[in-house]
Amino acid sequence: MIAYDQTFKDAKFFLDGKSFYRCRFERCEIVISGFMGCMLADPRFVDCTWTVNGPAQNVFQLLIELYKAGATDLVEATFDQIRGKQPRPR
């Protein structure tokens, strides 16, 4: 699925393997599994819920365990990179 400039309401979307450009999601359930990549260009999410499962859930769980084990710098640097921040000096 490839969608441009559409508004989706009250639906369930599995992001894997799909591309959305400038789309708006209202009151949708967004599911991320991590079996395939997805493309989200300038999306808008309004009152959506998120479900993470499969390989994506494994990555989330790994980040949780790393953080609890003391690898806070690694996890924080990962989120800084996601946010587009410059790496912290060592």
Biopython code that builds the backbone (N, CA, C, O; Angstrom):
import numpy as np
from Bio.PDB.StructureBuilder import StructureBuilder

atoms = [
    (1, "MET", "N", (0.839, -1.183, 0.000)),
    (1, "MET", "CA", (0.000, 0.000, 0.000)),
    (1, "MET", "C", (0.877, 1.236, 0.000)),
    (1, "MET", "O", (1.833, 1.335, 0.769)),
    (2, "ILE", "N", (0.548, 2.160, -0.854)),
    (2, "ILE", "CA", (1.181, 3.473, -0.897)),
    (2, "ILE", "C", (0.057, 4.500, -0.873)),
    (2, "ILE", "O", (-0.838, 4.464, -1.716)),
    (3, "ALA", "N", (0.102, 5.412, 0.088)),
    (3, "ALA", "CA", (-0.954, 6.411, 0.217)),
    (3, "ALA", "C", (-0.342, 7.807, 0.291)),
    (3, "ALA", "O", (0.679, 8.023, 0.943)),
    (4, "TYR", "N", (-0.989, 8.745, -0.391)),
    (4, "TYR", "CA", (-0.579, 10.145, -0.398)),
    (4, "TYR", "C", (-1.739, 11.021, 0.047)),
    (4, "TYR", "O", (-2.866, 10.861, -0.422)),
    (5, "ASP", "N", (-1.456, 11.952, 0.959)),
    (5, "ASP", "CA", (-2.407, 13.010, 1.322)),
    (5, "ASP", "C", (-3.800, 12.485, 1.674)),
    (5, "ASP", "O", (-4.803, 13.066, 1.260)),
    (6, "GLN", "N", (-3.867, 11.404, 2.426)),
    (6, "GLN", "CA", (-5.158, 10.842, 2.810)),
    (6, "GLN", "C", (-5.369, 10.978, 4.313)),
    (6, "GLN", "O", (-4.414, 11.078, 5.084)),
    (7, "THR", "N", (-6.620, 10.979, 4.707)),
    (7, "THR", "CA", (-6.988, 10.942, 6.119)),
    (7, "THR", "C", (-7.664, 9.609, 6.387)),
    (7, "THR", "O", (-8.588, 9.208, 5.679)),
    (8, "PHE", "N", (-7.188, 8.932, 7.421)),
    (8, "PHE", "CA", (-7.743, 7.645, 7.830)),
    (8, "PHE", "C", (-8.327, 7.812, 9.226)),
    (8, "PHE", "O", (-7.705, 8.411, 10.103)),
    (9, "LYS", "N", (-9.521, 7.281, 9.422)),
    (9, "LYS", "CA", (-10.187, 7.412, 10.724)),
    (9, "LYS", "C", (-10.683, 6.058, 11.204)),
    (9, "LYS", "O", (-11.175, 5.238, 10.429)),
    (10, "ASP", "N", (-10.537, 5.847, 12.519)),
    (10, "ASP", "CA", (-11.128, 4.687, 13.199)),
    (10, "ASP", "C", (-10.795, 3.369, 12.498)),
    (10, "ASP", "O", (-11.679, 2.543, 12.270)),
    (11, "ALA", "N", (-9.531, 3.177, 12.162)),
    (11, "ALA", "CA", (-9.112, 1.962, 11.463)),
    (11, "ALA", "C", (-7.861, 1.393, 12.125)),
    (11, "ALA", "O", (-7.207, 2.066, 12.922)),
    (12, "LYS", "N", (-7.544, 0.167, 11.791)),
    (12, "LYS", "CA", (-6.340, -0.498, 12.287)),
    (12, "LYS", "C", (-5.360, -0.602, 11.125)),
    (12, "LYS", "O", (-5.712, -1.086, 10.049)),
    (13, "PHE", "N", (-4.123, -0.145, 11.348)),
    (13, "PHE", "CA", (-3.108, -0.151, 10.300)),
    (13, "PHE", "C", (-1.876, -0.921, 10.747)),
    (13, "PHE", "O", (-1.313, -0.654, 11.808)),
    (14, "PHE", "N", (-1.468, -1.874, 9.929)),
    (14, "PHE", "CA", (-0.207, -2.581, 10.109)),
    (14, "PHE", "C", (0.801, -1.857, 9.221)),
    (14, "PHE", "O", (0.672, -1.880, 7.997)),
    (15, "LEU", "N", (1.796, -1.218, 9.820)),
    (15, "LEU", "CA", (2.725, -0.381, 9.056)),
    (15, "LEU", "C", (3.697, -1.171, 8.191)),
    (15, "LEU", "O", (4.155, -0.659, 7.169)),
    (16, "ASP", "N", (4.022, -2.390, 8.566)),
    (16, "ASP", "CA", (5.040, -3.160, 7.844)),
    (16, "ASP", "C", (4.759, -3.192, 6.339)),
    (16, "ASP", "O", (3.666, -3.552, 5.904)),
    (17, "GLY", "N", (5.765, -2.809, 5.560)),
    (17, "GLY", "CA", (5.689, -2.899, 4.109)),
    (17, "GLY", "C", (4.849, -1.832, 3.429)),
    (17, "GLY", "O", (4.599, -1.919, 2.227)),
    (18, "LYS", "N", (4.412, -0.832, 4.172)),
    (18, "LYS", "CA", (3.542, 0.195, 3.593)),
    (18, "LYS", "C", (4.230, 1.557, 3.593)),
    (18, "LYS", "O", (5.186, 1.785, 4.335)),
    (19, "SER", "N", (3.726, 2.457, 2.747)),
    (19, "SER", "CA", (4.275, 3.809, 2.643)),
    (19, "SER", "C", (3.141, 4.823, 2.750)),
    (19, "SER", "O", (2.120, 4.702, 2.072)),
    (20, "PHE", "N", (3.332, 5.821, 3.607)),
    (20, "PHE", "CA", (2.342, 6.871, 3.806)),
    (20, "PHE", "C", (3.046, 8.221, 3.696)),
    (20, "PHE", "O", (4.006, 8.489, 4.418)),
    (21, "TYR", "N", (2.564, 9.063, 2.794)),
    (21, "TYR", "CA", (3.139, 10.380, 2.564)),
    (21, "TYR", "C", (2.093, 11.443, 2.896)),
    (21, "TYR", "O", (1.033, 11.507, 2.273)),
    (22, "ARG", "N", (2.412, 12.279, 3.897)),
    (22, "ARG", "CA", (1.533, 13.371, 4.312)),
    (22, "ARG", "C", (0.124, 12.890, 4.668)),
    (22, "ARG", "O", (-0.860, 13.570, 4.378)),
    (23, "CYS", "N", (0.037, 11.739, 5.286)),
    (23, "CYS", "CA", (-1.270, 11.191, 5.671)),
    (23, "CYS", "C", (-1.582, 11.529, 7.126)),
    (23, "CYS", "O", (-0.686, 11.748, 7.942)),
    (24, "ARG", "N", (-2.859, 11.564, 7.419)),
    (24, "ARG", "CA", (-3.344, 11.849, 8.763)),
    (24, "ARG", "C", (-4.101, 10.620, 9.263)),
    (24, "ARG", "O", (-4.908, 10.029, 8.545)),
    (25, "PHE", "N", (-3.820, 10.255, 10.505)),
    (25, "PHE", "CA", (-4.463, 9.108, 11.141)),
    (25, "PHE", "C", (-5.208, 9.617, 12.369)),
    (25, "PHE", "O", (-4.601, 10.205, 13.264)),
    (26, "GLU", "N", (-6.496, 9.398, 12.415)),
    (26, "GLU", "CA", (-7.309, 9.854, 13.543)),
    (26, "GLU", "C", (-7.968, 8.653, 14.221)),
    (26, "GLU", "O", (-8.662, 7.862, 13.583)),
    (27, "ARG", "N", (-7.735, 8.537, 15.522)),
    (27, "ARG", "CA", (-8.311, 7.455, 16.325)),
    (27, "ARG", "C", (-8.044, 6.081, 15.721)),
    (27, "ARG", "O", (-8.912, 5.207, 15.733)),
    (28, "CYS", "N", (-6.855, 5.900, 15.202)),
    (28, "CYS", "CA", (-6.480, 4.625, 14.593)),
    (28, "CYS", "C", (-5.623, 3.810, 15.551)),
    (28, "CYS", "O", (-4.962, 4.355, 16.435)),
    (29, "GLU", "N", (-5.646, 2.510, 15.362)),
    (29, "GLU", "CA", (-4.684, 1.646, 16.039)),
    (29, "GLU", "C", (-3.558, 1.410, 15.046)),
    (29, "GLU", "O", (-3.783, 0.928, 13.936)),
    (30, "ILE", "N", (-2.343, 1.758, 15.459)),
    (30, "ILE", "CA", (-1.164, 1.608, 14.611)),
    (30, "ILE", "C", (-0.367, 0.427, 15.143)),
    (30, "ILE", "O", (-0.005, 0.396, 16.318)),
    (31, "VAL", "N", (-0.094, -0.549, 14.273)),
    (31, "VAL", "CA", (0.613, -1.768, 14.667)),
    (31, "VAL", "C", (1.971, -1.806, 13.972)),
    (31, "VAL", "O", (2.069, -1.676, 12.752)),
    (32, "ILE", "N", (3.011, -1.986, 14.778)),
    (32, "ILE", "CA", (4.376, -2.112, 14.268)),
    (32, "ILE", "C", (4.872, -3.498, 14.644)),
    (32, "ILE", "O", (4.916, -3.848, 15.823)),
    (33, "SER", "N", (5.246, -4.291, 13.638)),
    (33, "SER", "CA", (5.746, -5.645, 13.900)),
    (33, "SER", "C", (7.238, -5.784, 13.634)),
    (33, "SER", "O", (7.913, -6.576, 14.292)),
    (34, "GLY", "N", (7.756, -5.031, 12.687)),
    (34, "GLY", "CA", (9.185, -5.090, 12.406)),
    (34, "GLY", "C", (9.605, -6.206, 11.477)),
    (34, "GLY", "O", (10.797, -6.499, 11.372)),
    (35, "PHE", "N", (8.661, -6.840, 10.798)),
    (35, "PHE", "CA", (9.026, -7.862, 9.814)),
    (35, "PHE", "C", (9.520, -7.224, 8.523)),
    (35, "PHE", "O", (10.353, -7.794, 7.818)),
    (36, "MET", "N", (9.002, -6.039, 8.218)),
    (36, "MET", "CA", (9.393, -5.274, 7.040)),
    (36, "MET", "C", (9.461, -3.807, 7.443)),
    (36, "MET", "O", (8.851, -3.399, 8.431)),
    (37, "GLY", "N", (10.197, -3.027, 6.682)),
    (37, "GLY", "CA", (10.263, -1.599, 6.940)),
    (37, "GLY", "C", (8.986, -0.907, 6.490)),
    (37, "GLY", "O", (8.112, -1.521, 5.877)),
    (38, "CYS", "N", (8.893, 0.367, 6.802)),
    (38, "CYS", "CA", (7.771, 1.172, 6.346)),
    (38, "CYS", "C", (8.286, 2.573, 6.067)),
    (38, "CYS", "O", (9.385, 2.933, 6.488)),
    (39, "MET", "N", (7.496, 3.357, 5.360)),
    (39, "MET", "CA", (7.850, 4.740, 5.060)),
    (39, "MET", "C", (6.774, 5.651, 5.607)),
    (39, "MET", "O", (5.600, 5.512, 5.265)),
    (40, "LEU", "N", (7.171, 6.583, 6.455)),
    (40, "LEU", "CA", (6.255, 7.584, 6.988)),
    (40, "LEU", "C", (6.861, 8.950, 6.710)),
    (40, "LEU", "O", (7.832, 9.340, 7.359)),
    (41, "ALA", "N", (6.301, 9.681, 5.754)),
    (41, "ALA", "CA", (6.798, 11.008, 5.422)),
    (41, "ALA", "C", (5.767, 12.041, 5.850)),
    (41, "ALA", "O", (4.669, 12.102, 5.297)),
    (42, "ASP", "N", (6.125, 12.849, 6.834)),
    (42, "ASP", "CA", (5.269, 13.912, 7.350)),
    (42, "ASP", "C", (3.890, 13.406, 7.773)),
    (42, "ASP", "O", (2.873, 13.953, 7.346)),
    (43, "PRO", "N", (3.850, 12.366, 8.611)),
    (43, "PRO", "CA", (2.548, 11.858, 9.065)),
    (43, "PRO", "C", (1.982, 12.714, 10.186)),
    (43, "PRO", "O", (2.709, 13.475, 10.825)),
    (44, "ARG", "N", (0.693, 12.589, 10.421)),
    (44, "ARG", "CA", (0.015, 13.220, 11.555)),
    (44, "ARG", "C", (-0.790, 12.134, 12.262)),
    (44, "ARG", "O", (-1.591, 11.436, 11.640)),
    (45, "PHE", "N", (-0.566, 11.999, 13.572)),
    (45, "PHE", "CA", (-1.281, 11.015, 14.366)),
    (45, "PHE", "C", (-2.101, 11.755, 15.424)),
    (45, "PHE", "O", (-1.547, 12.507, 16.225)),
    (46, "VAL", "N", (-3.404, 11.544, 15.427)),
    (46, "VAL", "CA", (-4.297, 12.227, 16.354)),
    (46, "VAL", "C", (-5.094, 11.169, 17.121)),
    (46, "VAL", "O", (-5.875, 10.417, 16.538)),
    (47, "ASP", "N", (-4.881, 11.127, 18.434)),
    (47, "ASP", "CA", (-5.606, 10.196, 19.307)),
    (47, "ASP", "C", (-5.484, 8.744, 18.852)),
    (47, "ASP", "O", (-6.457, 7.990, 18.894)),
    (48, "CYS", "N", (-4.298, 8.362, 18.421)),
    (48, "CYS", "CA", (-4.060, 6.985, 17.977)),
    (48, "CYS", "C", (-3.501, 6.147, 19.126)),
    (48, "CYS", "O", (-2.915, 6.679, 20.069)),
    (49, "THR", "N", (-3.688, 4.850, 19.034)),
    (49, "THR", "CA", (-3.057, 3.920, 19.962)),
    (49, "THR", "C", (-2.006, 3.138, 19.182)),
    (49, "THR", "O", (-2.090, 3.005, 17.961)),
    (50, "TRP", "N", (-1.025, 2.629, 19.900)),
    (50, "TRP", "CA", (0.099, 1.950, 19.270)),
    (50, "TRP", "C", (0.240, 0.547, 19.843)),
    (50, "TRP", "O", (0.127, 0.341, 21.051)),
    (51, "THR", "N", (0.487, -0.407, 18.965)),
    (51, "THR", "CA", (0.776, -1.777, 19.360)),
    (51, "THR", "C", (2.097, -2.168, 18.721)),
    (51, "THR", "O", (2.302, -1.980, 17.522)),
    (52, "VAL", "N", (2.989, -2.713, 19.537)),
    (52, "VAL", "CA", (4.289, -3.176, 19.051)),
    (52, "VAL", "C", (4.374, -4.664, 19.346)),
    (52, "VAL", "O", (4.169, -5.087, 20.484)),
    (53, "ASN", "N", (4.679, -5.467, 18.319)),
    (53, "ASN", "CA", (4.802, -6.913, 18.531)),
    (53, "ASN", "C", (5.883, -7.477, 17.607)),
    (53, "ASN", "O", (6.524, -6.733, 16.865)),
    (54, "GLY", "N", (6.078, -8.777, 17.658)),
    (54, "GLY", "CA", (7.062, -9.434, 16.796)),
    (54, "GLY", "C", (8.475, -8.930, 17.040)),
    (54, "GLY", "O", (8.829, -8.596, 18.170)),
    (55, "PRO", "N", (9.289, -8.874, 15.981)),
    (55, "PRO", "CA", (10.671, -8.413, 16.119)),
    (55, "PRO", "C", (10.775, -6.997, 16.689)),
    (55, "PRO", "O", (11.721, -6.698, 17.417)),
    (56, "ALA", "N", (9.835, -6.137, 16.374)),
    (56, "ALA", "CA", (9.875, -4.778, 16.924)),
    (56, "ALA", "C", (9.747, -4.812, 18.446)),
    (56, "ALA", "O", (10.421, -4.053, 19.143)),
    (57, "GLN", "N", (8.884, -5.688, 18.962)),
    (57, "GLN", "CA", (8.745, -5.828, 20.412)),
    (57, "GLN", "C", (10.049, -6.315, 21.028)),
    (57, "GLN", "O", (10.412, -5.896, 22.127)),
    (58, "ASN", "N", (10.753, -7.196, 20.328)),
    (58, "ASN", "CA", (12.044, -7.679, 20.829)),
    (58, "ASN", "C", (13.041, -6.543, 20.977)),
    (58, "ASN", "O", (13.800, -6.510, 21.946)),
    (59, "VAL", "N", (13.050, -5.611, 20.030)),
    (59, "VAL", "CA", (13.962, -4.468, 20.103)),
    (59, "VAL", "C", (13.576, -3.567, 21.274)),
    (59, "VAL", "O", (14.444, -3.114, 22.021)),
    (60, "PHE", "N", (12.287, -3.307, 21.436)),
    (60, "PHE", "CA", (11.835, -2.493, 22.570)),
    (60, "PHE", "C", (12.261, -3.148, 23.886)),
    (60, "PHE", "O", (12.760, -2.473, 24.786)),
    (61, "GLN", "N", (12.063, -4.454, 23.992)),
    (61, "GLN", "CA", (12.420, -5.163, 25.224)),
    (61, "GLN", "C", (13.930, -5.120, 25.470)),
    (61, "GLN", "O", (14.371, -4.982, 26.611)),
    (62, "LEU", "N", (14.717, -5.238, 24.406)),
    (62, "LEU", "CA", (16.172, -5.146, 24.539)),
    (62, "LEU", "C", (16.572, -3.776, 25.073)),
    (62, "LEU", "O", (17.418, -3.687, 25.962)),
    (63, "LEU", "N", (15.979, -2.712, 24.548)),
    (63, "LEU", "CA", (16.293, -1.369, 25.045)),
    (63, "LEU", "C", (15.934, -1.225, 26.524)),
    (63, "LEU", "O", (16.676, -0.604, 27.285)),
    (64, "ILE", "N", (14.814, -1.788, 26.925)),
    (64, "ILE", "CA", (14.417, -1.754, 28.336)),
    (64, "ILE", "C", (15.449, -2.472, 29.198)),
    (64, "ILE", "O", (15.881, -1.951, 30.226)),
    (65, "GLU", "N", (15.841, -3.672, 28.773)),
    (65, "GLU", "CA", (16.793, -4.458, 29.559)),
    (65, "GLU", "C", (18.169, -3.794, 29.602)),
    (65, "GLU", "O", (18.822, -3.799, 30.646)),
    (66, "LEU", "N", (18.613, -3.229, 28.492)),
    (66, "LEU", "CA", (19.895, -2.516, 28.477)),
    (66, "LEU", "C", (19.869, -1.332, 29.437)),
    (66, "LEU", "O", (20.826, -1.098, 30.175)),
    (67, "TYR", "N", (18.785, -0.603, 29.422)),
    (67, "TYR", "CA", (18.662, 0.559, 30.307)),
    (67, "TYR", "C", (18.706, 0.125, 31.768)),
    (67, "TYR", "O", (19.408, 0.728, 32.578)),
    (68, "LYS", "N", (17.957, -0.919, 32.100)),
    (68, "LYS", "CA", (17.936, -1.412, 33.486)),
    (68, "LYS", "C", (19.293, -1.964, 33.898)),
    (68, "LYS", "O", (19.645, -1.926, 35.078)),
    (69, "ALA", "N", (20.063, -2.478, 32.933)),
    (69, "ALA", "CA", (21.374, -3.062, 33.231)),
    (69, "ALA", "C", (22.468, -2.006, 33.344)),
    (69, "ALA", "O", (23.617, -2.336, 33.638)),
    (70, "GLY", "N", (22.129, -0.750, 33.114)),
    (70, "GLY", "CA", (23.114, 0.306, 33.283)),
    (70, "GLY", "C", (23.664, 0.888, 32.000)),
    (70, "GLY", "O", (24.516, 1.775, 32.050)),
    (71, "ALA", "N", (23.207, 0.423, 30.857)),
    (71, "ALA", "CA", (23.681, 0.957, 29.580)),
    (71, "ALA", "C", (22.845, 2.179, 29.192)),
    (71, "ALA", "O", (22.390, 2.307, 28.056)),
    (72, "THR", "N", (22.658, 3.069, 30.162)),
    (72, "THR", "CA", (21.801, 4.228, 29.941)),
    (72, "THR", "C", (22.359, 5.147, 28.859)),
    (72, "THR", "O", (21.592, 5.728, 28.090)),
    (73, "ASP", "N", (23.683, 5.286, 28.787)),
    (73, "ASP", "CA", (24.279, 6.147, 27.759)),
    (73, "ASP", "C", (23.938, 5.647, 26.360)),
    (73, "ASP", "O", (23.626, 6.443, 25.474)),
    (74, "LEU", "N", (23.995, 4.337, 26.160)),
    (74, "LEU", "CA", (23.663, 3.763, 24.854)),
    (74, "LEU", "C", (22.206, 4.043, 24.490)),
    (74, "LEU", "O", (21.912, 4.468, 23.373)),
    (75, "VAL", "N", (21.301, 3.806, 25.430)),
    (75, "VAL", "CA", (19.879, 4.003, 25.157)),
    (75, "VAL", "C", (19.581, 5.483, 24.937)),
    (75, "VAL", "O", (18.856, 5.832, 24.005)),
    (76, "GLU", "N", (20.127, 6.356, 25.779)),
    (76, "GLU", "CA", (19.903, 7.796, 25.606)),
    (76, "GLU", "C", (20.483, 8.291, 24.286)),
    (76, "GLU", "O", (19.869, 9.127, 23.622)),
    (77, "ALA", "N", (21.652, 7.791, 23.893)),
    (77, "ALA", "CA", (22.248, 8.183, 22.609)),
    (77, "ALA", "C", (21.382, 7.721, 21.436)),
    (77, "ALA", "O", (21.266, 8.415, 20.426)),
    (78, "THR", "N", (20.786, 6.555, 21.583)),
    (78, "THR", "CA", (19.888, 6.050, 20.541)),
    (78, "THR", "C", (18.688, 6.978, 20.382)),
    (78, "THR", "O", (18.312, 7.316, 19.260)),
    (79, "PHE", "N", (18.084, 7.391, 21.494)),
    (79, "PHE", "CA", (16.940, 8.296, 21.419)),
    (79, "PHE", "C", (17.353, 9.688, 20.948)),
    (79, "PHE", "O", (16.593, 10.347, 20.239)),
    (80, "ASP", "N", (18.546, 10.144, 21.331)),
    (80, "ASP", "CA", (19.030, 11.423, 20.811)),
    (80, "ASP", "C", (19.177, 11.372, 19.291)),
    (80, "ASP", "O", (18.834, 12.328, 18.596)),
    (81, "GLN", "N", (19.685, 10.262, 18.785)),
    (81, "GLN", "CA", (19.833, 10.104, 17.336)),
    (81, "GLN", "C", (18.459, 10.122, 16.664)),
    (81, "GLN", "O", (18.294, 10.747, 15.616)),
    (82, "ILE", "N", (17.485, 9.450, 17.249)),
    (82, "ILE", "CA", (16.123, 9.452, 16.712)),
    (82, "ILE", "C", (15.572, 10.876, 16.675)),
    (82, "ILE", "O", (14.902, 11.265, 15.718)),
    (83, "ARG", "N", (15.858, 11.650, 17.722)),
    (83, "ARG", "CA", (15.373, 13.029, 17.805)),
    (83, "ARG", "C", (16.153, 13.979, 16.910)),
    (83, "ARG", "O", (15.774, 15.142, 16.770)),
    (84, "GLY", "N", (17.247, 13.500, 16.293)),
    (84, "GLY", "CA", (18.061, 14.333, 15.418)),
    (84, "GLY", "C", (19.062, 15.206, 16.150)),
    (84, "GLY", "O", (19.588, 16.166, 15.585)),
    (85, "LYS", "N", (19.326, 14.873, 17.408)),
    (85, "LYS", "CA", (20.305, 15.637, 18.186)),
    (85, "LYS", "C", (21.716, 15.182, 17.853)),
    (85, "LYS", "O", (21.941, 14.043, 17.446)),
    (86, "GLN", "N", (22.643, 16.079, 18.032)),
    (86, "GLN", "CA", (24.053, 15.759, 17.835)),
    (86, "GLN", "C", (24.528, 14.818, 18.943)),
    (86, "GLN", "O", (24.032, 14.883, 20.068)),
    (87, "PRO", "N", (25.488, 13.943, 18.628)),
    (87, "PRO", "CA", (26.011, 13.050, 19.675)),
    (87, "PRO", "C", (26.600, 13.839, 20.827)),
    (87, "PRO", "O", (27.187, 14.905, 20.644)),
    (88, "ARG", "N", (26.428, 13.286, 22.021)),
    (88, "ARG", "CA", (26.989, 13.918, 23.214)),
    (88, "ARG", "C", (28.489, 13.714, 23.252)),
    (88, "ARG", "O", (28.984, 12.644, 22.900)),
    (89, "PRO", "N", (29.226, 14.751, 23.684)),
    (89, "PRO", "CA", (30.690, 14.575, 23.803)),
    (89, "PRO", "C", (31.004, 13.594, 24.922)),
    (89, "PRO", "O", (30.284, 13.512, 25.917)),
    (90, "ARG", "N", (32.088, 12.853, 24.742)),
    (90, "ARG", "CA", (32.498, 11.881, 25.760)),
    (90, "ARG", "C", (33.443, 12.487, 26.743)),
    (90, "ARG", "O", (33.890, 11.810, 27.668)),
]
sb = StructureBuilder()
sb.init_structure("model")
sb.init_model(0)
sb.init_chain("A")
sb.init_seg("    ")
for serial, (resi, resn, name, xyz) in enumerate(atoms, 1):
    if name == "N":
        sb.init_residue(resn, " ", resi, " ")
    sb.init_atom(name, np.array(xyz, "f"), 0.0, 1.0, " ", f" {name:<3s}", serial, name[0])
structure = sb.get_structure()
